[in-house]
């Protein structure tokens, strides 16, 4: 016997028992309805139908009839065609957002998902594993930021993988900076920090993995060496930002989930926008994708206010750059990665022979030589990596 038949017979038996007691005034309609899991009004309505048609009057008259709210078949066919032709690499949620945004689509997400699954265009998701409690977010924006990179085929037209470097606020989950580079490293991390500080201000702490551009980890040691700073570590120290290393994959779980979402959305958005270069993709990220992402996925902070502090001090570019000390040669030149950088005559000093100076290398390839806080000369890149032109300091 089928389960539905058994349930129907149980319901009929329980109704008849309640109806009998109701007829004998042993139960009120509200009490009888409560026994059956319905309102007293609905029980009285069933009593009238039972007296008129017997057991058949208790059946749900909606069964077997087409719902008046059923989605139109032509609209579902249009949706299926759009998915097959243009959006087959989109997630269902992302696809539904594009339908509403671009194609005047009115049906809800649940109907869309169910229809795609019924048509065999989308597979049903696997059941989730055991519930795990997430770490509580920091209460204010700017208290803790994450930075990490993800290698993926972000621009399909290029035919090669790129690294996406993202700086994320913990309190709201909003992206502060996102940029595509050939390979994640010191310069990409400094660029992400520069974008964040220029737009938002200084923040309290940065949580990263233990990559070589973030930390130096001695051989055969698990803990990072906080006395030997990388260029990123030195810049964060000068800005007064605490640098926190990650010692477990679970600690970067929030960042990994963000990259999972980005990998299912960004390549598809870049394809629709017909973007084929890294420069155009970074412009698209900055002007369109990141604002849309934050509007869609960012959450309100637990408390009002912000922990971001406006930056005041020396030019930010002279902090967020590569800095190395050099000793000036007898010809007033500084050696820098097989290049010879000439220090021009200075009014305040006769020469710089054997003096210790500091060379700054900026993300755009330009260089500068500093004596303490004083800039002696700048070199501007001219397209080729080995072409540098002196510029007035």
N, C-alpha and C positions, 0 to 999 in steps of 0.2 A: 504493500500500500504506500502510495506516495506521501511525502511529508506534508504537502499542502492539504491533502484529503484528511489526514489525521488532525491537523490543526483546525480544519473546518468543523469536523465532528466534535472536537473538544469545545470549540466556541459555541456550537449549537446546544450541547448538553449544559454548559454553564449558563447560557442565556435562559434556557427553559427552567432551570432551577431558580434563577433570580426572578424570572417572570412569575413563577408560581408563588414565591414569597411576596412579591409585589402585589399580586392579585389578592392575597390573604391579608394585606396591610401589615405584614411583618417587616417589610423594608420600604423605605421611601424610594422615590425614583433616583435621588442623589446617591443614596447608599447602594442601590442595585447597580447604578452606573459605575460607581467606584470599584465594585467587585469585578466588573468587566473591563476596567481601564478606560472608561469614557465618561462624558458629562451626563448629568441627569436628563438634559434636553435631548441628547442623542438617544438615550435609552428609551425615552417616551416615544420618539419617532419610530424606533424599531418595533416597539410594542404595537403601534397602529398597523405597521406593515405586516407584522406576524399574525395579527388577528385577521387581516384581509387576505393574505396569500400563504400563510403557514411558513414553513421553514424557508421556502424559496424567496419569501419577502425579506429575509435577512441578508441575502447575498448583496455584495457591493455592485451597484449598477454601472459603475465606471469600468469594470473589467471587460475587456474585449473591444472597448470603444477607443477611437483615436483621440488623443488629447487635443483640445482646441488651441493649446499653446505649443504644439509640436512645431519644430523648426521646418521651414519650407525646404522641400527637396532640392529646388533649383539653387537656393542659397548655399546649401551644403555641397552641391556639386561644384559650384563656383569656388568655394573654399578649397575643396580637394584639388581642383585644377591649379589654383594658385600655389598650393603647397608643392605639388609635383613639379611645376615648371620653374618656380622662382625661390621657394623657401625650404627645399627638402633638407638642407643642412642646419635649419633653425630648430631650437627647442620649441615645444608647443607653446610655452608661455611667451617666448620672444616672438613667435609667429603670430600669436593672437594680438600682441601689442602692435605689430606692423599692420595687421589687417584693419584694426580700429583706426590707426594713424593714417594709413595710405589708401585704403580701399572701401571706406564708408561701411564697415562691417558692424552689425548690431548684435550678433549672437554672443552669448557669454563664453567664458573660457572653458567651463565644465562641459558644455554642449560640444564645443569645438574639439576638445580632447577626446571625448567619448566617440565622436563621429570618426575622427582620424584613426582611433584604435579599432573601431568596428570595420573600417575599410581596409585595415591591414597596412596603413601608411606609417603608423607609429606603434612601436612595441610597448607593452605595459611595463612600468618600472618594477624592479625587484623590490621585495619587502625590505624595509629598513631594518638595520640591526638593533642591538640593545640600546636603550636610551642612555645617553651620557650627558651629564650636566655641564653646560658651558661655563667658562670663567666669566665672572661679572666684568662688565665694561668699566673703564674709568668714568667717573661722574662728569668730568668737564672736557670739552674739546681742547686739544693742545697739551694734555697731561702726558699722553703716551702715543707715539706714532710707530708704525711698522714700516720697514722698507725691505723689499725682496724683488727678485727677478724671475721670470718664467720664459723658458725657451719653447717656441711653438711656431708653426707656420702661420704667422699672423697675417701676412699679405700673400695670398695664394699666387698672385700674378708674378711675384718675384721668383718663385720656385725654390726658395731656401728659407731656413728658419732664422728668426730674429729673437732678440731678448726684449721683453717688456719689463721695464723697471717701474714699480709702483710704490708710492709712499701713501700710507693709509692711516687715517685717524682712528684710534681705538674707540673713543666715546661714541662716535656717530656712525662709524663704518664708511665715511665719505672718503673719496680719493682726493688727496691733496695735489698729487703730481703723478703723471703717467707719460712715459716716453719710450719709443722704440729705438733700439741701438743694435749695432752688429753683434756686440758682445758686452755683457754686463761687466763692469769693473769700477775702478776708482772714479774716472771722469763721469760715468753715468750716475753714480751715487751722488757725487757732488752736484751734478746738474739737478737731480731730483730734490736735493736739500735746498738748493738755491731757489727753485720754483716755489717750493713750499714756504720758505721764509719771506720771500718777496711778496707773496700773496696774503699769507696769514700772520707771519711774525715768528718769533722764537718760541720753541716749545720745550717741554720739560725733559723728555727722555725718548730715545730711539731704540727700538728692539729689532735686532737683525740676526741672521745666521752668523756662523763663524768663518765665513769665506775669507780668503786671503787679503782682499781689499778692505775688509772690515776689522779683522783682528789678526794678530800673530799668535799662533799656537805652537809652543815648543814641541820638538819631536818627542814622541812617547809620553806626551802630557795631555790630559783631558781638558784642563782649564786653560783659558786664554791668558796671555801675558799682558796685564794692564799697565806695565811700566814701559813696554815698547809699543809705541803707537803707530798705526798706519796713517796714511795721509787723511783718510776719513776720520779716524780716531783723533788725530791732531786738530782737525778743523772743528769737530764737535767739542773738544776740550776748550779750545779758544772761545767758542760761543757759549760755554757753560751748560751744554746739553749732556745729560747722562747717557752713556752708551751701554746697553744691556745685551749680552750675548745669549743666544738660544742654545740650550743643551738637549732639547728633545724635539722630535717632529710634532708632538702634540702642542708644544708651545707656539708653533707657527700655524696651527689649525685654521684660525680665522683668515690668515693670509692665503692659505691653500684653497679655502672655499671661494675666496674672491677670485683667484686665478681660474678656478673651475668655471665660474660664471662668465668671466671675461673670454675664456677660450670658446665658449658656446655662443658668444654674442659679437665680439669685436671683429673677427675675420669675416663674418657674414655682413656686418654693417659696412666694412671697408669694400667688400665686393659689390654691394648695392650702390655705394657711392663711386664705384669705378676708380678707386685709388690704387696706384701702382708704384708709388715711390715712398721712401721712408719719410722724406720731408713733408709730403702731402698728408701722410698718415698721422704724423705728429701734430700737424696743424688741425686735422680733423679731431684728434683726441682732445686737444686743448679747447677748441671752440665749440664742439658739438657733443662728442661722445661722453666725456667726463661730466659735463653739466647734466646731461640726460641720465646718466648712471646714478649720480648723486640724488637727483630728484626722485628716481625710482627706488633706490635701495637704501639710501641713508636713513638712519633712525634718529629721533630726537635724543639729545643728551639727558642723562638722569637728573641733572641739576641745571638751572639757568646760569648763563655767564660763559666765560671762556678763559682758558689758561694760556692762550697765545699772548705774547708780549711783543709790542712793536720793536723792530730792530733799530738800534741807534749805535753808531760807531764808525770805524773805518769802512771803506767800501767793501761790501759783502763779497765781491768777486776776488778781492785780495785775501780773503779767508778761505773761501771754498775753491781752492786751486791746489795744485801740487807745489810744494815748497821744499827746496833743497839748498843747503849751504855749499858754497864753492870758494876756493882760494884763487885770487886774481893772479894771472901770469905776469911775466916781466914786460909784456907788450900791452898791458891793460886790457887783456882779453880773458874771457871766462869760457872754459870748455864745458859744453852741454851736449851730451849724447852725440859725439863726433862733430859737433858744430863749434864754431868759434864766435863768441858774442863780444863785440867791441864796446868798451865803455867810453863814451865821448869825454872830452875835457870838461872838468867841473870847476866852477868859479870858487867854490868853498874849499877845494882840496887839490893839491898839485898833481897827485897820481894815486892809484889804488893798487900798486904793485904789492903782492903778498897780503893784501887785506882780505878779510873774510866777508863775503857778500851773500845775499840770498836770491836765488833765482825762482821766479814764479812761472809756472806753466798753466795756462787757462784752457778750459774745454774747447775753445775755438781754435787752438793751436798757437795762439800768440804767446809771447814771453815777455818778462820784465825782470830787471835786476834792481834789487833794493839794498840800500845801506841803512839798516835799522828801519825807521819808518819812512825814509826818503827814497823815492823812486828815481834811479839814475837814468834809466833808458827803457823804452818799450820797443818790442819787435812785433810787427804785425804780419801775420801769415798772408801769403799772396797766392793761394790756390794750391801750389805744390807743398809737400810736407817739408822740403828742404829749402824753401824760398822764404826768407824773413827779411823785412825791411825795417831799419831803425825808425822810430817815431819819437817825437818830442815827449818827454816824461811829464 
